[in-house]
Amino acid sequence: MLAQYLMLALTKKDATFVEWPAKRRLQPPRPGDHETAVAGNTRNNEQSRMSLLDLVKATIVCGGVAFVVYSFPIVVQILVIGLLSLLWLAYAYKTLETIRRRWLA
Protein backbone atom coordinates (compact mmCIF):
# COMPACT_ATOMS: atom_id res chain seq x y z
CA MET A 1 0.00 0.00 0.00
CA LEU A 2 2.81 2.40 0.86
CA ALA A 3 4.62 1.54 -2.37
CA GLN A 4 1.46 2.30 -4.36
CA TYR A 5 1.13 5.63 -2.55
CA LEU A 6 4.75 6.56 -3.28
CA MET A 7 4.47 5.60 -6.93
CA LEU A 8 1.25 7.62 -7.18
CA ALA A 9 3.01 10.60 -5.59
CA LEU A 10 5.95 10.28 -8.00
CA THR A 11 3.74 10.08 -11.09
CA LYS A 12 1.53 13.09 -10.23
CA LYS A 13 2.93 16.03 -12.19
CA ASP A 14 0.74 18.93 -11.05
CA ALA A 15 0.03 18.03 -7.42
CA THR A 16 2.28 18.76 -4.48
CA PHE A 17 0.22 16.64 -2.09
CA VAL A 18 -1.40 13.31 -2.86
CA GLU A 19 -4.26 12.07 -0.73
CA TRP A 20 -3.96 8.63 0.81
CA PRO A 21 -6.23 6.21 -1.05
CA ALA A 22 -9.43 5.25 0.73
CA LYS A 23 -9.47 1.89 2.51
CA ARG A 24 -11.18 -0.85 0.60
CA ARG A 25 -12.63 -3.97 2.09
CA LEU A 26 -12.07 -7.29 0.44
CA GLN A 27 -15.28 -8.68 -0.94
CA PRO A 28 -15.70 -12.41 -1.52
CA PRO A 29 -15.99 -13.23 -5.21
CA ARG A 30 -19.56 -13.61 -6.40
CA PRO A 31 -20.62 -16.40 -8.73
CA GLY A 32 -20.06 -15.27 -12.31
CA ASP A 33 -17.73 -12.45 -11.30
CA HIS A 34 -14.55 -12.77 -13.33
CA GLU A 35 -12.63 -9.83 -11.80
CA THR A 36 -9.78 -10.40 -9.38
CA ALA A 37 -10.43 -9.79 -5.69
CA VAL A 38 -6.91 -8.78 -4.71
CA ALA A 39 -7.04 -5.82 -2.29
CA GLY A 40 -10.21 -4.57 -3.95
CA ASN A 41 -8.45 -3.79 -7.24
CA THR A 42 -10.00 -4.60 -10.58
CA ARG A 43 -8.46 -4.86 -14.01
CA ASN A 44 -10.20 -1.64 -15.06
CA ASN A 45 -8.40 0.45 -12.45
CA GLU A 46 -5.70 2.37 -14.35
CA GLN A 47 -4.01 3.67 -11.18
CA SER A 48 -2.87 0.20 -10.14
CA ARG A 49 -0.83 -0.37 -13.31
CA MET A 50 2.87 0.40 -13.24
CA SER A 51 4.35 1.68 -16.48
CA LEU A 52 7.83 0.93 -17.70
CA LEU A 53 8.90 4.50 -16.85
CA ASP A 54 7.67 4.01 -13.25
CA LEU A 55 9.66 0.79 -12.99
CA VAL A 56 12.81 2.51 -14.29
CA LYS A 57 12.37 5.41 -11.82
CA ALA A 58 11.86 3.02 -8.88
CA THR A 59 14.91 0.99 -9.92
CA ILE A 60 17.11 4.09 -10.16
CA VAL A 61 15.93 5.41 -6.78
CA CYS A 62 16.45 2.05 -5.05
CA GLY A 63 19.87 1.65 -6.67
CA GLY A 64 20.86 5.16 -5.57
CA VAL A 65 19.77 4.51 -2.00
CA ALA A 66 21.64 1.19 -1.94
CA PHE A 67 24.78 2.89 -3.33
CA VAL A 68 24.67 5.59 -0.64
CA VAL A 69 24.03 3.04 2.13
CA TYR A 70 26.97 0.83 1.11
CA SER A 71 29.30 3.73 0.31
CA PHE A 72 28.75 5.68 3.54
CA PRO A 73 27.59 3.20 6.21
CA ILE A 74 28.56 5.37 9.20
CA VAL A 75 26.72 8.42 7.85
CA VAL A 76 23.63 6.34 7.05
CA GLN A 77 23.68 4.76 10.52
CA ILE A 78 23.84 8.22 12.10
CA LEU A 79 20.96 9.43 9.90
CA VAL A 80 18.81 6.38 10.66
CA ILE A 81 19.46 6.62 14.41
CA GLY A 82 18.70 10.35 14.30
CA LEU A 83 15.47 9.80 12.38
CA LEU A 84 14.32 7.06 14.75
CA SER A 85 15.20 9.24 17.73
CA LEU A 86 13.12 12.10 16.33
CA LEU A 87 10.21 9.74 15.73
CA TRP A 88 10.49 8.39 19.26
CA LEU A 89 10.61 11.90 20.74
CA ALA A 90 7.58 12.97 18.71
CA TYR A 91 5.62 9.92 19.86
CA ALA A 92 6.71 10.43 23.49
CA TYR A 93 5.67 14.11 23.32
CA LYS A 94 2.28 13.17 21.87
CA THR A 95 1.76 10.51 24.53
CA LEU A 96 2.73 12.85 27.37
CA GLU A 97 0.41 15.55 26.00
CA THR A 98 -2.46 13.05 25.91
CA ILE A 99 -1.75 11.92 29.48
CA ARG A 100 -1.46 15.52 30.69
CA ARG A 101 -4.72 16.49 28.96
CA ARG A 102 -6.56 13.56 30.56
CA TRP A 103 -5.04 14.23 33.98
CA LEU A 104 -5.98 17.91 33.99
CA ALA A 105 -9.46 17.38 32.54
N, C-alpha and C positions, 0 to 999 in steps of 0.2 A: 504494500500500500504506500509506504514512504517512497519507494523507488518510482512508482507511478506518479506521485505528487511532484517529485523532483524533476522527472522528465517532462511533466506538464508545465512546470515552472520554466524549464529551460527552453521549451518550444514556443511559449507565448512571446510574441514580439512586441506588442503594444502595452502589455500590462506590467506593472511593477509589483503587484501583489496578486497571488492566485489563491482563490478560496479552496479550502480543504474539501474534497468531494464528500457528498452526503453518504452516510452509512447505508449499506444495502443489506437486507436480510436474505439469506439463502432460502430459496423456495424449492420444495421437492419437485422434480420433473412431473409434469402431467402427462397422462396417456396421449400420444399423438403429438407431443411437443418435441420438435427436433432440435431446439436450440440447446446450447451448453449451459449448465447451471453452475459454472465456476465463478464464485464470488459475485454472482448477480450480473456478470457481463454477458452480452450477447454478441453474435457475429456482426450485427448491424452497428455496433458502437464504434465509431471511428476513433475516439479518444484512446481506446485501449490498444491500438495498433502502433507498433514501433517502426518507424521508417529506417532506411539504411543510414541516413544522415544522423538520426538520433543514436543509432548503435555506434557509429564512428565517434560522435561527440562523447558518449559515455565511456568508450574504450580509451580515448585520449585523456579524459579527466582521470579515470582510474589508473592509467599508466603513469600520469604525472604525479599523482598522490603517492603511488608505490615508489617512484623514483626518489621523491623527496624523503619519504620515510626511510628508505634504505641508505640514502646518501648522508642524511643528517639525523641519525637515531637519537642523539642526545637532545638536540633542539626539539625534535618531535615529542620526545618523552616529556620535556619541560612544558611544551604547549598542551599536551594531553592532560598532564597533572594539573596545570593551571586552569584549563577549561573545566575539568571535573571538580576542582575546588570551588570555582565560581558557581557551578551548578549546585553543589552541596550548600554553599553559603546562601544562595537564593532560596533554596528549599527550606533551610533552617530558619531564615528570616520570615518566610511565609508561615511556617508552622508556629513560630513564636508569636507572630502577630495574631494568628487565629486563636491561640491559647489565651493571649492577653485580652483579646476582644471578648471571649467567652467569660473570662474571669471577672472582668470589669462590668459586664452586662448584667 
